[in-house]
Amino acid sequence: MTSLLLRHAAKIVTVSIAVALYLAASPRQLTAEASAELAAPLRLLPTYLQPADTGRPYRTIRDVNPSLRRIDAWISSVGSGIALADIQGRGLPDDICLVDPRNDSVTVMPAPQTGDRFVPFALEPPDRGFDIRTIAPMGCLPADANEDGRMDLIVYYWGRTPVIFLRNERPDLDAGGFTPVELIDAPEIWNTNAAILADVDGDGHPDLVVGNYFRDGDRVLDPRSDKPVAMQHSMSRAENGGRNRLFLWQGATSTSVAFRDASAAFTDEMADGWTLALAARDLDDASLSGDMQKFRSLPEIYVANDFGNDRLLLNRSTPGEPHFELVKGTRTLGVPRSKVLGQDSFKGMGADFGDLVGDGRSALAVSNIASPYALLESNFLFVNNGDDTAWLRGVAPYVDRSTEYGTWISGWGWDIKFADLLNSGRPAILQAIGFIKGTTNRWPVLQELAMGNDELLQYPAAWPCFSQGDELSGRDHDRLFLPMGDGRYADVWKSLGLDSETVSRGIATGDVYGDGRLSVAIARQWSPSVFLRNVSTDVGQSIVVDLRVAGAVGGTRPAIGAEARVVLPDGRIVTSVVDGGSGHAGKRAPEIHIGLGKVASDARFDVQFRWRAPAGQQTMTMKLTPGRHRLVLGDALAAAPQDNSRNGGG
């Protein structure tokens, strides 16, 4: 026995170290009692959503290109999306834009328990010579694109270019109240999985960034095509995806909007991944001085790529002249390259910026496949290390802390969102989970594929079969990580009495009822999506601001990219930004939400606002009490509370 041990000592030591490291990194599993105690203040009431009738029958899998038929379930794994926004114009984000793959519908509907204000309806793209059977909507991005004070909807697809549905002057909210406008003149085939609004060049108008997946021109959903489709050429370094695009806002009228294609600002390295998510936030403002101040309040762009390196684009644009620098994190001793920002080899599925440390610097959460006994990669929780001068050296000052915070492992992750559901000043982290639901376990063959020759991956014929009835992480549950007393996070989904064995894609949040509490909407793939009304009672106070600027054509529009920050009584800095759609397939309401904790309902807080106007960066500090407010930024500053009494204080 002794000789046997000596002969295999190296192997035993190696295995022991690996097991010890895994156990040390594994998130602490709360007992059922501890989980229930942590989740006790939170109460979410579910309502399942029904899409509008499009005349197309329900289905559970897509018709695909003949070259992809053996993996049609894999190809059919995306296409559900959800957004919360004030589409009707009532002053609350109480409308839903739901993308449901079961009948390829884009449905506009009132949120549950907000009244039968209008009949849910579907938006259909103009045919423009496309066969409707070969295209499918992938997401819906609310945007006042022509800046006339009415909320429009940008819908993006596989099989065609995005369509801007401009809200017209028709008083009724129905399909006839939207006029479809093409984003580009020429009919092209794109396969888009992400889109965000951000004032990229700093001219005071939101621009549009589009993230594409399969190569441009690939007829992925055309079962009659004789042109084969290529898959990724690597599981960890794929750069043969569709080209990402940038469109700069140029001008608008009440019936039109013009964007200029400025995609040349993206180098091949920036733009040719398999993009599943985009996120935007100004990250480097504190490092700028002197001549560099012209770049203040410009949003950086995070590109989450499937099968390879994510990209962080440092924004060095000027009005009309977009320019980016690719920045990466720094690898240190003991840190695998795959855990370094911009050098990862994982499956970037979702991304979101938000508060974590309380120092005023945004953290970045990224979903990957982090499924035990499957493809065990890691979710990321990138935390700013405080080196504000790193940006000037072309370095991203971010370090992954997902292990320390307990969020590195979950499941097959998609959209991820920071959301302070309890108004505590410390956000929860929501994550959509699941891939393909079926009865035949296909993990063994996927493991073989993942360990195979990368050069074969681009050929669908070399893939094992993933078709109707196959199962890959299809019976998991979504995640809701809540912060514990020691700062770590723990998943409490199972303690909330919500559904499980689901497959989810997009997450949207918003102050739907004007009571200061964030509700949640989750888009499900091939099953009914769900809306979760937040009726928690033991919560803190919050400041919610419908932050707006004057529209170029008329009225006011959401102040996309504007940031608010508050210093809490304990010294913690809480920030919020008017988000332009960061994530995979979920779009939060474009407004400010700041949790304050248990403070008096009449407490007054200095709220600092920062935004970008055509004249450059603007700042303002205003005293606000807990509640919902409407604030119009500009020369003629106007602010008004929106019924503070409805804020559910603790």
N, C-alpha and C positions, 0 to 999 in steps of 0.2 A: 504493500500500500504506500509506504514511504517513497519508494522509487517511482511509483506512478505519479505521486503528487509532485515530486521534484521534476519529472519529465514534462508535466503540464503546468508548472508553476506560473510561467509567463501568461498563459491563457487564463488561468484562474484569477490572477491579479487583474488582468485587463477586464475580464467580465465583472469582477467585484467592483472595480472603479466605475464602470459603466452603470451598474445597478445602483451604486451609491449616489452617483450624480443624478440619475433619473429620479430616485426617491427624494433627493434634496430639492430638485426642481419642481417636482409634482405639486400642484396646488393643494393647499390644505383642504381636506374634505370635511365640511361641517357635518355634525350630526343633524338628524332631522329636526330635533328640538332647537338646536342653535340656528339652523337655517330659517325655521319658522319664526323665531324671535327676531332675527335680522329683518325678515320680510314683513313683520307684523304691521308696520305703519302703512304699507303699500297695498292699495286695493284697485284692481283694474277689472272693469266689466266688459266682457267681449260681445261684439256683434259681428256676425259674418256678412260679407258684402256680396251682393248679386250684381253681375255686370249687365249692361243693357243688351237687348236682343239685336244682333247684327244680321240676322237671317242665316248665319252660318251655324252648322251643328256643332255641339260640343265634341271635343276629342281629347285624347290623353297623350298623343304623340304627333309629331309633325311629319309631313311628306318632305323628303329631302333629296338632294342631288344623288343620282344613282351611285356615285363613287362613295357616298357616305351611308348607304342604306344599312350596312352591317353595324353601324354605330349610331343609328337614328335616335336612340334614347339619350345618348351623350349630347348630340346636336340639339336635342329638344329640351335641354336642361336650363335654358334661360328664356326670358321673355315676360316675366311678371314684374310689374313696377307700380309704385304708388306715390302720390304727392298730396300734401295738404296746403291749401292756399285760399285766399279770399277771391274766388272767381266771380261770385255774384256781386261783390262790391258792397258788402254790409258792414265792413269794418272788423270782421273776425275771420280767421283762417278756417272756416267751417265747411269748406267744400273739398271734395276728394276727386282727384283724377286717377283712375284705376286702369292699369293695363293688365288684361287677363288673357293668357294664352289659350284658354280652353275654346274661346271663339274669336281669338285675335281682335279683341275689342279694346277701344280706348273710351272709357266711360266717365262722364262728369256727373257727379251725384252729390246731394247734400250729406254731410256727416250725420250719423245716427243721432237721434234725439235733438236735432236742430230744426225740426218742423218739415212739413211737406212743401218746401218752398218752390220746388220745380221738379219736373219729372226727369229721372235719370235718362241720359241720352248718350249716344255714341258718336264719335268723330271719325269720319272716313277720309282717307287721303285722296287727292285727285289722281285719276288713273295715269295720266301723262304717258300713256303707252305701256305702263307696267301691267303685268298680269297680277291681279290682287291675290291669286293663289300662291305667288312666289315671294310675297313680302309678309312681314310680321312686325307689329310694333314691339319695341323693347323698353320704352320709357317715356315719361311725360314730364316736361320741365315747365312749370309755371313761370311766365316772364311777361312783363309789360314791354314787349319788344319794340313797339313803335312809340312808346312813351306818351300815350294819350290819356293816361289815367285809368285805363281799363286793362284787366288782367288777360293776357293772351296765353296760349299754350304751345310749346314747342314739342313736337312728337318725333322721336327718332326710331329707326327701323333697321331690320335686316332686309336687304334686297332693294333698297332705294335710299335716296338722300332725305334728310329731315324736312319736315313741313312745319311752317309757322301758322298756327290757327289764330288769326287776328280777330279779336272781339270787335264786332261792328256795332252800329247804332241801333240795331234791333233791340227793343226793350226786354223782350222775353229771353230767358236763359234757356236756349235749346240749340240744336245743331245748326239751325239757320242763323244763330247769333254769332257764328264764327265764319270767317272767310279764309280758306286755305291759301297760303302763299308759299311758293317754293323758296328754299334757302339759296339755291344756286340755279343758274339758267339752264345748264345742260343736264339732261337726264342721265345720272350715273348710278351705278350699283355700289352702295356701301353697306357694311355690316356693323352697325353702331351699337355699342353697349353702354356708353356713358356720354353725358353732356352737362356742362356747367356754365353759369354766367359769372363773369369777373371783369372788372375794369382793368384789363391787361395793360393798356398803354397809358392809362392815367389821364384820359381826356374828359372824365366825368360821366361816361356812358358805359353800361355793361356790354362786354364783348362775349362771344360764344366760343367755347372750346369743345370740340367733338372728339371722342375717343372711339376708334374703330378696332374691330377684332379680326375677322377673316380678311384676306387681301381684298382690296378694291377690285370690283368686277367679278368676284366669285359668286356664282349663282347657287348659294348654299341651299336654298329652299325651293329649287326648281327641279322637280322629279323628271322632267323631260330634257334636261340639259345634257349635252354630249361633251361638255368640258369638265374634267375632273377638278375637284377641290383639294388643295393641299392643307394638311394639318400643320401644327407647329414642328419645326425641325429640331427641337430639343425640349426636354422636360425642365430645363433650368436656365437656358440661354437662348430662348427663341426670339428672333428678331425678324421674322418673315410675316408679320401680321399686317393688318390694314394700316393705312397712313392716317395719323391723327391730324386734325385740322384746327385752324384758328381763324375766326371771322371777326373783324373789327367793325363796330357799329359806325355807320357813315351818316345816316339821316333818316327821316321818316315823315310821313304825312298821316292823316287820320285813317287812310286806307292802305298804307304801304310802309315797308321798312327796307333799308338797304344795308347790307353788310359787304365788306371787302375781304376777299380771301387773302389772308396774310400768313398762310401755312408755311411759307418758305422760311419763316423765323424759326421753325423747328428743324433741327438737324436730323439726319437719319437715326442717330443714336437716341434722340429724344422721342421720336415719333413712330418708330416701326415695330413696337412691341404689340402684344396681344392685350389691348387695354380693356379692363373690366370696370375700372372706377377712376374718378378724378376728384380732386379736392383742392380748394384754393383758400389761402389765408396769407396775410402779410406777416412774415416771420422775422425779418431782419431790421425792422425800423430802428431798434435801439442802437444798432451798430453804425448808423449813418451820420456823417457830419460833413461840414464843408460842402464841397461840390457834389458829394454823394447825396445830399438832402433832396435833390430832384427826384430820387427814386423812393421817397417816403410814401407810405400807404399804397404801394404797388403790391398786388397779391403774388405770392409764389404759387406754383402749380405742382401738385403731387400727382404722378401718374402711376396707378397700380396696374401692373402687367401680370397676366397669367403666364406661367411657364418661364419666368425669368426676372431680370433686374427691374425693380421699380425705379422711377426717375423723379428727382426733385429738381425743378427748374427755378433757379434764382432769377427774379425778374429785374432786368436792367433796361426796361423799355422807356421811351419818351413818346409823347402824343403822336400817333400816326406811324411810329417806328418801333415795332415790337422787337425785343432782343432778350435772349435768355442765356444763362450760363448753367451748365450741368454741374451740380454739387453732390458730393457724397460724404458719408460719415467716415471717421477714422477708425481703423482696426487696431485694437490693443491686445496685449498678451492675454490669452485665455478666452478671447471672444472669437467665435467662428465667423468666417467671412460672410456666411449666409445670414448672420444676425446684424450686419452692418448696413445702415441706410444706404440704398443705392447699389449695394454689392450683393444683395440677397439673391438666392436662386429658387425662391418659393413661388407660390401661386397667388399673387396679389389680387384679392377678390373684392375688397371694400376698403375705404379709407375715410377718416374724419379727423378734423382738428377740434381740440377742446381743452378745457381747464383740467388740471390734474394736481400739480404741485402747489398752486396758489401764489406763484411769483409773477404772474402776468405774462408768462411765456407759454405759448400754446404747446400742448403735447399732441402727438399724432398716433392714432390707433389704426392698425392695418389688419384686415382679416386674411388668413391663409388657411390651408388645410391642416388642421391640428387635431387629428382624430386618433385617439389611442388604438393601437393594434391595426392601424391602417397606414395612411401616409402621414406620419407624425412629423410635421414640420414645426412651425411655431407661429402663433399670432404675434404681432409686434405691438409694443407700447413704447414709442420713441419719446423720450423726455429730454428737454433742452438742458444741457450741462452748464449753462450760464456763461459760456464764453462768447460774448456778443461780437468780439472781433474776428471770430472764426470765419464769418461770412466774407470778410474782406480778403481772406486768404483762400477763398474758394472751397471752404470746408463747411459741411452742415454740422452744427454743434448738437447732434442728437445721439443718444445712447439708448439701446433697447432695454427697458426695465420690466418687460412683461413677466419674467420669472419672479422678480421681487414682488410685483403687485398681484401675482396670482392669476393672470389672464392669458398666459401663453398657450394653454391647452383648452380646447373646447370641442370642436367637431369640424365638419366641412363648412367653413365659414363663408359668408357672403357680405351683405351690407353690415356696417358697424356704425353706431351713433353714440356720441356723448349726449346725455340728457339728464338734467337734474329733476327727476320725477318727484322728489320729496322736498324740493326747494330748500335744501340743506346747505347750499353753497359748495357741495361736493357732488359731482355728477355720477349717475349710474352709467354703465356701458351696456348698450343693447347690441345683440348680434343675431343676424339671421343665419340659420343652420339647415343643412341637408342638401342632398344631391338628387338621387334617383330612387323612387320608391317602387319596390317590387317584391318578388318572393324568392328569386334565385340569387344567392350571394355571389357577387362577381369580384369581391375583393382579392381573391387569390390571383386571378388573371390580371387585375390592374397592377398588383404588386410586380408581377412578371414584366408587364409593359414598362413600368417605371424604372425597372432595373435593366431594361434591354438597351439595344444600340440606338443612340439618339438619331443616327443617320436614317433609320427606318421609320421614325415617328411621323414624318411628313406624308407618308403613304398610308391612306386609310385601310388599304388591303392588308397591311401588316399588323393592324390592330385586332385584338380579340373582339368578339361580338358584345355590344352593349345595346340591347334592344328591348322591346316591350316585355315587361315582367321581370327584368333584371333589377337587382338591388345593390345600391351603393350609398351608404349613409342616408337611407330614406326613412328611418324610424327613430330619429333623434328628436331633440327639442331645441327651441330657440334658447338663447342665453340672456339673462338679465343679471349683470354683475353689480352688486351694491358694495360701497366702501364699508369696511369694518372699522372698529375703534383703532386698530394699529395701522390703518392706512391701506392694508391689503384689500383685495376685492374677492368676493365669493358669489357664485351663481346661486340665485334663489328661485329660479323659474319654477321648479317642481313644488315649491311651497306656496305658489300663488293660485293654485287650482286652475291653471290654464291648460290648454291642449298640449299634446305631445305626439310623437310619431308623425311629424309634419316636415314639409320641405319648403323653406322660405327663401326669399330673395331680397326684397327691398324694405326699408324701415323709414317711416316719416313721423315727425313729431310736431306738435303745435298746441298753442293755447286756444283750443277749438271753442270752448265755452266762455272764454273771457273771465275765468275765475282764477287765473294765475297758475293753474296746474297743467302740465304737459300731458296731453293724450298721445297715444301711439297707434299708428296704422302699419300693418305688416302685410306685404304682398307675398302670396303663396303660389308655388308653381304646381299647376294641374290640380288645384283644389281651391276652395273658397278662401279669399283673403279675409283678414280679421281686423276690426277696429277695436281698440282697447280704451275705453273711457276711464280717465283717472279720477276716481272718487275718494282718494285717500283723504283722511280727515286730520290725522296727526302730522301735519306738514308745516314747513316754515312759510314765511312770507316771500313774495317775489316782486320784482319790478319787470313788467313786460311792456315793451315799447314798439308800437307800430311806427317804425322810423322811416321817414319818407323824404324825398326831394321832389322838386318841381319837374314835371315831364317836359320834354322838348316840344311836344305838340300841344299838350294841355293836361290839366289835372296834376296829380302827384303819383309817383311810383315808389316801390320799395327801394331804399337806399342800399342796394347790393354792395357788399364789401365794407360798409360802415361798421365801426367797432364801438362798443361801450365797455367801460370798466368801472368797477366799484371796489373800494377797500372796505372789507367787513370789520366789525368791531374787534375780531381776533387778529386783525392784520392781514388776513388772507385776501389776495386780489382775485376777484372774479371777473371774467370777461365774457362777452358774447358778440357775435358778428351777425349781420344780416346776410345769411348764407344764400349763395346762388345755385344750390343744388348738389353740394358735395356728397359723394358716395357712389354706390353701384346703381341701384334701381329705386332708391327711396329719396324723396326730396322733402326736407323739413320746411315748415312755414317760414317765409322770409321776414323775420322779425327778431327783436332782441328779447332774450329771456335770461334773467339773472336771479338765481336763488339766493336768499339772504339769511336763511336760518331762522331761528326763533327770536324775532325782534318785534318790537311794538308796531302795531298797525299804522301809527302816525309818525314813526321814525322817519327822519329825513336823511337822505344819502346824497353825497356829491357824486353824480354820474358824469364821467368824462366821455364825451363822444369825439370820435375822430373819423373823418371821411375824406374822400377825394372829390373835388369839384374841378371844373375846367380851369379855374385859377390856381389849382394846386391843392396841397393838403390843408384841411381845415380842422380846427379843434374847438371845443366848447365844453364847459362844465355847467351842469344844471342840477339844482336840488330837486329830488323827486321822492315821494313817499311810496310805500308798497302799493301795488295796484297796476292796472292797465292804463297806458297813456298812448296818445297819438302825437307825434312830434314831426313837424315839417322843417327840415334843415334848409338854410339859405339866408339871404339877406333879410327877408321878412320872417323872422323866426316865430313859429306858432306852435304852441303846445297845449294839449287838453287831456285831462284824465278821462278814462272811459269806464266809469263805474267802478271805483276802487272797492266798493263794498262787496264785490263778488269774489275777491281774492280769498281763497281758503286759508286763513292764517292759523297758526298753532298757538 
